[in-house]
Amino acid sequence: MSGPVAYLEWSLNVECPSCGGEFDLARQDDIEWFSGNIFNNKWDKLKGSVVSCTGCCHEFAIGGVEY
């Protein structure tokens, strides 16, 4: 007899320094840049990654990842 199957949900939220809106970088991860580095414990590689706000389209570099 097998038990319930667990599943993982994840998000990588960031606040835009221009408009103050918060958005999830995991939803912008078409090339698996964020997830690949997060799940392989290479968080420092994400520092300086340039992202675009989904609300105002402002581009900015993230300063790092915290949990």
Secondary structure by P-SEA (a helix, b strand, c coil): cccbbbbbbbbbbbbbccccbbbbcccccccaaaaaaaaaccccccccbbbbbccccbbbbbccccc
